[in-house]
Amino acid sequence: MKTVKYSRQREAIREFLMGNTSHPTADEVYAAIRRQFPSISLGTVYRNLNLLSESGEIKKLSYTTGPDHFDYDTSRHYHFVCRECGRVYDMPLESIEAVNRAAEEYAPGAVDSHELVFYGVCNACLGRGTISA
């Protein structure tokens, strides 16, 4: 595996994601990191997010037709995606290992993990009174 040189910008991106549970988009990461590094480019943020994702340090969440979201928590957990605003929320559910066992009945091999995403309308969007679940 290729050794990656240390980068203060990449470390700032990692630290921002570590302290953030809102699953930000690259644009949101860029806006936050620009406060510390005014000359950073959006391309640099995208490259570093992709590098962190490819190395397994963060998760890239591609659940909607909108932009990707990023999650520092790489442990197995589930998400809720709002169809209205596109926000991604963590769901504090225990991992449902029975899903792996049920899938093995139909899989052409051994199942060792799964990803489960719930879609709906978040309370903030419901609270605006223009949406009904």
Residue frames as a rotation matrix with the C-alpha (Angstrom) as fourth column:
MET 1
0.579 0.815 0.000 0.00
0.815 -0.579 0.000 0.00
0.000 0.000 -1.000 0.00
LYS 2
-0.024 -0.557 0.830 1.24
0.526 -0.713 -0.463 3.46
0.850 0.426 0.310 -0.89
THR 3
-0.287 -0.150 -0.946 2.44
0.928 -0.287 -0.236 5.59
-0.237 -0.946 0.221 2.04
VAL 4
0.448 0.527 0.722 0.62
0.641 -0.752 0.152 8.92
0.624 0.395 -0.675 2.25
LYS 5
-0.652 -0.736 0.182 2.49
0.471 -0.582 -0.662 12.00
0.594 -0.346 0.727 3.40
TYR 6
-0.268 0.515 -0.814 1.09
0.877 -0.220 -0.428 13.82
-0.399 -0.828 -0.393 6.46
SER 7
-0.521 0.199 0.830 -1.07
0.442 -0.769 0.461 16.81
0.730 0.607 0.313 5.63
ARG 8
-0.951 0.195 -0.240 -2.29
0.117 -0.492 -0.863 19.49
-0.286 -0.849 0.445 8.07
GLN 9
-0.527 0.795 -0.300 -5.30
-0.842 -0.441 0.310 20.03
0.114 0.416 0.902 5.84
ARG 10
-0.192 0.427 -0.884 -6.20
-0.171 0.872 0.458 16.31
0.966 0.239 -0.095 5.84
GLU 11
-0.746 -0.124 -0.655 -5.75
0.585 0.350 -0.732 16.20
0.319 -0.929 -0.189 9.61
ALA 12
-0.880 0.463 -0.105 -8.09
-0.358 -0.793 -0.493 19.22
-0.311 -0.396 0.864 9.98
ILE 13
-0.259 0.795 -0.549 -10.68
-0.770 0.174 0.614 17.46
0.583 0.582 0.567 7.80
ARG 14
-0.351 0.058 -0.935 -10.38
0.308 0.950 -0.056 14.29
0.884 -0.308 -0.351 9.88
GLU 15
-0.913 -0.034 -0.407 -10.73
0.404 -0.214 -0.889 16.28
-0.057 -0.976 0.210 13.13
PHE 16
-0.683 0.723 -0.102 -13.76
-0.730 -0.681 0.061 18.17
-0.026 0.116 0.993 11.79
LEU 17
-0.081 0.667 -0.741 -15.47
-0.487 0.622 0.613 14.89
0.870 0.410 0.274 10.89
MET 18
-0.623 -0.231 -0.748 -14.49
0.445 0.681 -0.581 13.34
0.644 -0.695 -0.321 14.22
GLY 19
-0.898 0.243 -0.366 -16.36
0.230 -0.449 -0.864 16.05
-0.374 -0.860 0.347 16.10
ASN 20
-0.553 0.695 -0.459 -19.36
-0.815 -0.566 0.125 16.10
-0.173 0.443 0.880 13.78
THR 21
-0.725 0.348 0.594 -22.32
0.202 0.932 -0.300 13.71
-0.658 -0.098 -0.747 13.73
SER 22
0.133 0.837 -0.530 -24.35
-0.379 -0.451 -0.808 15.53
-0.916 0.309 0.257 11.07
HIS 23
0.068 -0.172 0.983 -22.83
0.701 0.709 0.076 13.55
-0.710 0.683 0.169 8.18
PRO 24
0.228 0.029 -0.973 -21.65
-0.284 -0.954 -0.095 16.64
-0.931 0.298 -0.209 6.25
THR 25
0.913 0.014 0.407 -21.27
0.391 0.249 -0.886 16.90
-0.114 0.968 0.221 2.50
ALA 26
-0.047 -0.975 0.217 -17.96
0.998 -0.052 -0.021 17.86
0.032 0.216 0.976 0.89
ASP 27
-0.030 0.101 0.994 -19.26
0.338 -0.935 0.105 21.43
0.941 0.340 -0.006 0.47
GLU 28
0.891 0.394 0.226 -20.05
-0.091 -0.332 0.939 21.61
0.445 -0.857 -0.260 4.19
VAL 29
0.573 -0.781 -0.249 -16.60
0.751 0.380 0.539 20.25
-0.326 -0.496 0.804 5.08
TYR 30
-0.176 -0.634 0.753 -15.05
0.870 -0.458 -0.182 22.79
0.460 0.624 0.632 2.69
ALA 31
0.397 0.410 0.821 -16.94
0.049 -0.903 0.427 25.70
0.916 -0.129 -0.379 4.28
ALA 32
0.998 -0.008 -0.058 -15.79
0.058 0.037 0.998 24.65
-0.006 -0.999 0.037 7.77
ILE 33
0.387 -0.921 0.036 -12.15
0.857 0.374 0.354 23.97
-0.340 -0.106 0.934 6.82
ARG 34
0.158 -0.289 0.944 -11.81
0.672 -0.669 -0.317 27.26
0.723 0.685 0.089 4.92
ARG 35
0.937 0.178 0.300 -12.03
-0.090 -0.707 0.702 29.09
0.337 -0.685 -0.647 8.26
GLN 36
0.679 -0.725 0.112 -8.74
0.084 0.228 0.970 27.46
-0.729 -0.650 0.215 9.27
PHE 37
-0.443 -0.801 0.403 -7.17
0.509 0.145 0.849 27.24
-0.738 0.581 0.343 5.78
PRO 38
0.231 0.660 -0.714 -8.54
-0.181 -0.692 -0.698 30.16
-0.956 0.291 -0.041 3.70
SER 39
-0.173 -0.374 -0.911 -6.59
-0.933 -0.236 0.274 29.15
-0.317 0.897 -0.308 0.59
ILE 40
-0.673 -0.045 0.738 -7.73
-0.005 0.998 0.057 25.50
-0.740 0.035 -0.672 0.53
SER 41
-0.665 0.445 -0.600 -9.53
-0.726 -0.196 0.660 24.50
0.176 0.874 0.453 -2.66
LEU 42
0.364 0.873 0.325 -12.71
-0.868 0.444 -0.223 22.46
-0.339 -0.201 0.919 -2.94
GLY 43
0.576 -0.226 -0.786 -10.71
-0.463 0.702 -0.541 19.99
0.673 0.676 0.300 -5.04
THR 44
-0.562 -0.825 0.058 -8.26
-0.456 0.250 -0.854 19.48
0.690 -0.506 -0.517 -2.17
VAL 45
-0.350 0.531 0.771 -11.14
-0.859 0.145 -0.490 18.77
-0.373 -0.835 0.406 0.20
TYR 46
0.705 0.641 -0.302 -12.63
-0.708 0.623 -0.333 16.24
-0.026 0.448 0.893 -2.26
ARG 47
0.181 -0.720 -0.670 -9.26
-0.399 0.569 -0.719 14.52
0.899 0.398 -0.184 -2.77
ASN 48
-0.755 -0.514 0.408 -8.67
-0.548 0.151 -0.823 14.25
0.361 -0.845 -0.395 0.98
LEU 49
0.026 0.840 0.542 -12.19
-0.893 0.263 -0.364 12.99
-0.448 -0.475 0.757 1.67
ASN 50
0.751 0.216 -0.624 -11.74
-0.557 0.714 -0.424 10.33
0.354 0.666 0.656 -1.02
LEU 51
-0.234 -0.921 -0.312 -8.33
-0.390 0.383 -0.837 9.38
0.890 -0.074 -0.449 0.38
LEU 52
-0.674 0.040 0.738 -9.73
-0.734 0.082 -0.675 9.07
-0.087 -0.996 -0.026 3.92
SER 53
0.420 0.901 0.111 -12.66
-0.840 0.432 -0.328 7.04
-0.344 0.044 0.938 2.58
GLU 54
0.576 -0.254 -0.777 -10.47
-0.475 0.670 -0.570 4.71
0.666 0.697 0.265 0.50
SER 55
-0.538 -0.841 -0.051 -8.19
-0.390 0.302 -0.870 4.10
0.747 -0.448 -0.491 3.50
GLY 56
-0.054 0.630 -0.774 -11.20
0.551 0.666 0.503 3.17
0.833 -0.399 -0.384 5.64
GLU 57
-0.887 -0.334 -0.319 -10.74
0.447 -0.446 -0.775 6.06
0.117 -0.830 0.545 8.10
ILE 58
-0.571 0.784 -0.243 -14.16
-0.520 -0.574 -0.632 7.51
-0.635 -0.234 0.736 7.23
LYS 59
-0.363 0.543 0.757 -17.28
0.697 0.697 -0.166 6.30
-0.618 0.467 -0.632 5.40
LYS 60
-0.921 0.223 -0.320 -18.59
-0.379 -0.706 0.598 7.84
-0.093 0.672 0.735 2.21
LEU 61
-0.418 0.865 0.278 -22.39
0.357 0.437 -0.825 7.66
-0.836 -0.246 -0.491 2.24
SER 62
-0.934 0.123 -0.336 -24.00
-0.357 -0.390 0.849 7.69
-0.026 0.912 0.409 -1.21
TYR 63
-0.692 0.702 0.168 -27.65
0.468 0.614 -0.636 7.19
-0.549 -0.361 -0.753 -0.30
THR 64
0.339 0.857 -0.387 -29.43
0.257 -0.480 -0.839 9.88
-0.905 0.185 -0.383 -2.28
THR 65
0.517 -0.135 0.846 -29.31
0.849 -0.052 -0.527 11.42
0.115 0.990 0.087 -5.73
GLY 66
0.960 -0.182 0.211 -27.77
-0.208 -0.972 0.110 14.45
0.185 -0.150 -0.971 -4.05
PRO 67
0.168 -0.985 0.048 -24.19
-0.724 -0.156 -0.672 14.86
0.670 0.078 -0.739 -2.85
ASP 68
0.073 -0.285 -0.956 -22.30
0.444 0.867 -0.224 12.22
0.893 -0.408 0.190 -0.88
HIS 69
0.759 0.090 0.645 -22.19
-0.533 -0.485 0.694 12.58
0.375 -0.870 -0.320 2.90
PHE 70
-0.136 -0.898 -0.419 -19.26
-0.146 0.437 -0.888 11.61
0.980 -0.059 -0.191 5.12
ASP 71
0.868 0.459 0.191 -19.24
-0.312 0.204 0.928 9.79
0.387 -0.865 0.320 8.46
TYR 72
-0.118 -0.949 0.292 -16.31
-0.887 -0.032 -0.461 9.45
0.447 -0.313 -0.838 10.85
ASP 73
-0.024 0.197 0.980 -17.99
-0.750 0.644 -0.148 6.53
-0.661 -0.739 0.132 12.63
THR 74
-0.335 -0.200 -0.921 -16.91
-0.859 0.466 0.212 3.46
0.387 0.862 -0.328 10.67
SER 75
-0.858 0.108 0.502 -18.48
-0.221 0.806 -0.549 0.98
-0.464 -0.582 -0.668 13.08
ARG 76
-0.761 0.645 0.074 -21.47
0.456 0.449 0.768 -1.00
0.462 0.618 -0.636 11.85
HIS 77
-0.585 0.667 -0.462 -24.53
0.253 -0.391 -0.885 1.19
-0.770 -0.635 0.060 12.35
TYR 78
-0.198 0.657 0.727 -27.65
0.977 0.189 0.095 2.19
-0.075 0.729 -0.680 10.46
HIS 79
-0.952 -0.148 -0.269 -28.84
0.120 -0.986 0.119 5.45
-0.283 0.081 0.956 8.96
PHE 80
0.190 0.980 0.060 -32.10
0.772 -0.111 -0.626 7.29
-0.607 0.165 -0.777 8.30
VAL 81
-0.878 -0.441 0.188 -32.17
0.448 -0.617 0.647 9.50
-0.169 0.652 0.739 5.19
CYS 82
-0.091 0.856 -0.509 -34.75
0.159 -0.492 -0.856 12.26
-0.983 -0.159 -0.091 4.84
ARG 83
-0.159 0.124 0.979 -36.27
0.956 0.269 0.121 12.25
-0.248 0.955 -0.161 1.35
GLU 84
0.830 0.544 0.121 -37.11
0.557 -0.812 -0.172 15.96
0.005 0.211 -0.978 1.66
CYS 85
0.871 -0.485 -0.077 -33.96
-0.454 -0.855 0.250 17.68
-0.187 -0.183 -0.965 2.91
GLY 86
0.602 -0.647 -0.469 -31.39
-0.154 0.482 -0.863 14.91
0.784 0.591 0.191 2.27
ARG 87
0.056 -0.593 0.803 -30.01
-0.977 -0.200 -0.079 14.92
0.207 -0.780 -0.591 5.82
VAL 88
0.108 -0.144 -0.984 -28.55
-0.017 0.989 -0.146 11.66
0.994 0.033 0.105 7.11
TYR 89
0.301 0.088 0.950 -29.09
-0.919 -0.241 0.313 10.64
0.256 -0.967 0.008 10.73
ASP 90
-0.817 -0.510 -0.268 -27.54
-0.366 0.819 -0.442 7.84
0.445 -0.263 -0.856 12.80
MET 91
0.416 0.909 -0.019 -30.03
-0.613 0.295 0.732 5.28
0.672 -0.293 0.681 14.10
PRO 92
-0.412 -0.634 0.654 -29.09
-0.907 0.215 -0.363 3.74
0.090 -0.743 -0.664 17.47
LEU 93
0.767 0.630 -0.122 -30.12
-0.628 0.776 0.055 0.20
0.129 0.035 0.991 16.56
GLU 94
0.104 -0.680 0.725 -28.22
-0.382 0.646 0.661 -2.90
-0.918 -0.346 -0.192 17.53
SER 95
-0.592 -0.361 -0.720 -26.66
-0.803 0.193 0.563 -4.63
-0.065 0.912 -0.405 14.53
ILE 96
0.448 0.847 0.287 -29.22
-0.747 0.531 -0.401 -7.08
-0.491 -0.035 0.870 13.15
GLU 97
-0.587 -0.808 0.046 -27.06
-0.680 0.523 0.513 -10.15
-0.439 0.270 -0.857 12.55
ALA 98
-0.124 0.623 0.772 -30.14
0.197 0.778 -0.596 -12.21
-0.973 0.078 -0.219 11.67
VAL 99
0.696 0.323 -0.642 -30.21
-0.491 -0.438 -0.753 -10.30
-0.525 0.839 -0.146 8.36
ASN 100
-0.257 -0.871 -0.420 -26.87
-0.959 0.176 0.221 -11.88
-0.119 0.459 -0.880 7.40
ARG 101
-0.748 -0.017 0.664 -28.16
-0.145 0.980 -0.139 -15.36
-0.648 -0.200 -0.735 8.23
ALA 102
0.315 0.934 0.169 -31.40
0.111 0.141 -0.984 -14.82
-0.943 0.328 -0.059 6.29
ALA 103
0.533 -0.156 -0.831 -29.50
-0.773 -0.490 -0.404 -13.49
-0.344 0.858 -0.382 3.27
GLU 104
-0.540 -0.828 0.150 -27.19
-0.708 0.544 0.451 -16.52
-0.455 0.138 -0.880 3.19
GLU 105
-0.037 0.616 0.787 -30.14
0.162 0.781 -0.603 -18.65
-0.986 0.106 -0.129 2.15
TYR 106
0.864 0.470 0.183 -30.20
0.282 -0.148 -0.948 -16.78
-0.418 0.870 -0.260 -1.17
ALA 107
0.520 -0.736 -0.433 -26.60
-0.741 -0.641 0.199 -15.58
-0.424 0.218 -0.879 -1.53
PRO 108
0.866 -0.264 -0.425 -24.19
-0.139 0.689 -0.711 -17.38
0.481 0.674 0.560 -3.84
GLY 109
-0.183 -0.954 -0.237 -21.62
0.239 0.191 -0.952 -17.42
0.954 -0.231 0.193 -1.02
ALA 110
-0.142 0.033 -0.989 -20.96
0.982 0.132 -0.137 -16.53
0.126 -0.991 -0.051 2.62
VAL 111
0.441 0.356 0.824 -22.47
0.228 -0.932 0.281 -13.27
0.868 0.064 -0.492 3.89
ASP 112
-0.255 -0.598 -0.760 -20.37
0.913 0.111 -0.394 -11.45
0.320 -0.794 0.518 6.48
SER 113
-0.765 0.056 -0.641 -21.97
0.304 -0.847 -0.436 -8.00
-0.567 -0.528 0.632 6.62
HIS 114
-0.039 0.780 0.624 -24.84
0.979 -0.095 0.180 -5.86
0.200 0.618 -0.760 5.41
GLU 115
-0.988 -0.121 -0.100 -25.87
0.137 -0.975 -0.173 -2.25
-0.076 -0.185 0.980 5.10
LEU 116
-0.165 0.986 -0.007 -29.36
0.980 0.164 0.112 -1.14
0.112 0.012 -0.994 5.98
VAL 117
-0.994 -0.111 0.018 -30.72
0.110 -0.994 -0.016 2.36
0.020 -0.014 1.000 5.28
PHE 118
-0.165 0.974 -0.158 -34.10
0.887 0.076 -0.455 3.70
-0.431 -0.215 -0.876 6.29
TYR 119
-0.887 -0.050 0.459 -35.78
0.317 -0.788 0.528 6.40
0.336 0.614 0.715 4.18
GLY 120
0.080 0.947 -0.312 -38.55
0.997 -0.072 0.038 8.76
0.014 -0.314 -0.949 5.20
VAL 121
0.232 0.052 0.971 -39.18
0.198 -0.980 0.006 12.36
0.952 0.191 -0.238 6.23
CYS 122
-0.652 -0.588 -0.478 -37.35
0.590 0.000 -0.807 13.81
0.475 -0.809 0.347 9.24
ASN 123
0.038 0.682 -0.730 -39.12
0.972 -0.196 -0.132 15.56
-0.233 -0.704 -0.670 12.10
ALA 124
-0.550 -0.285 -0.785 -37.78
0.198 -0.958 0.209 18.96
-0.811 -0.040 0.584 11.02
CYS 125
-0.972 0.218 -0.091 -39.37
-0.133 -0.191 0.972 18.59
0.194 0.957 0.215 7.59
LEU 126
-0.354 0.885 -0.303 -42.57
0.789 0.457 0.410 17.17
0.501 -0.094 -0.860 9.10
GLY 127
-0.213 0.198 -0.957 -42.64
0.823 -0.492 -0.285 20.15
-0.527 -0.848 -0.058 11.51
ARG 128
-0.953 -0.132 -0.272 -42.80
-0.030 -0.853 0.520 22.60
-0.301 0.504 0.809 8.63
GLY 129
-0.239 0.969 0.065 -46.33
-0.084 0.046 -0.995 21.29
-0.967 -0.244 0.070 8.06
THR 130
0.071 0.256 -0.964 -46.00
-0.941 -0.304 -0.150 20.93
-0.332 0.918 0.219 4.30
ILE 131
-0.551 -0.345 -0.760 -45.23
-0.584 0.810 0.055 17.19
0.597 0.474 -0.648 4.28
SER 132
0.477 0.609 0.634 -47.19
-0.866 0.448 0.221 14.22
-0.149 -0.655 0.741 5.48
ALA 133
-0.534 -0.782 0.322 -45.39
-0.741 0.616 0.267 10.97
-0.407 -0.096 -0.908 6.25
